[in-house]
Amino acid sequence: MRIFCKVCGSKAQINKTNRLSLEHADSYCSCTDPECGHTFVVNISYSHTLSPSAKTTSQLAFNLAQA
């Protein structure tokens, strides 16, 4: 994933990520252009599933077999 500075359009670097839950995180970023120096926070969150995980079905069958 690439993050770009909102001010100058240069690439930004993620310096720290604060995971709030499995579905949401705040990433603290800084612009890589030394003349800009903009620092900002980007919110990263889960939106929706496009294709369900095969792992959940397999795990469910495994749990049922163990029971």
C-alpha positions in Angstrom: 0.0 0.0 0.0 1.3 3.4 -0.8 0.5 6.6 1.1 0.9 10.0 -0.6 1.1 13.4 1.1 -2.1 15.3 0.7 -0.2 18.6 0.5 2.5 18.0 -2.1 1.7 14.6 -3.6 5.0 13.0 -2.6 5.3 9.5 -1.2 4.8 9.3 2.6 6.3 6.9 5.1 4.3 5.1 7.8 6.2 5.7 11.1 3.9 4.0 13.5 0.7 2.1 13.5 -1.8 2.0 16.4 -4.1 -1.0 15.9 -7.4 -0.2 17.5 -9.1 -3.5 16.5 -8.8 -6.3 14.0 -10.7 -4.1 11.6 -9.3 -0.6 12.2 -5.8 1.0 12.7 -4.4 4.5 12.8 -1.2 5.0 10.9 1.1 7.9 11.7 2.8 9.1 8.5 5.3 11.7 7.4 6.0 13.1 3.9 9.3 12.0 2.4 9.9 15.4 0.8 12.2 17.3 3.2 10.9 20.7 2.0 7.3 19.7 2.8 7.6 17.9 6.1 3.9 17.3 6.5 2.9 14.7 9.2 -0.5 13.2 9.3 -2.6 10.3 10.4 -4.3 7.8 8.0 -7.2 5.6 9.2 -7.1 2.1 7.7 -10.2 0.0 8.1 -11.7 -3.2 6.8 -14.5 -2.6 4.3 -16.0 -5.8 3.0 -15.3 -9.4 1.8 -15.0 -10.1 -1.9 -14.5 -13.8 -1.6 -14.9 -15.7 1.7 -11.9 -17.5 3.2 -11.7 -21.2 2.7 -10.0 -21.3 6.1 -13.2 -20.6 7.9 -15.0 -23.5 6.3 -12.1 -25.9 7.0 -11.7 -24.7 10.6 -15.5 -25.2 11.2 -15.3 -28.8 9.8 -12.2 -29.4 12.0 -13.9 -28.1 15.1 -17.0 -30.3 14.4 -14.8 -33.3 13.8 -13.0 -32.8 17.2 -16.3 -32.5 19.0 
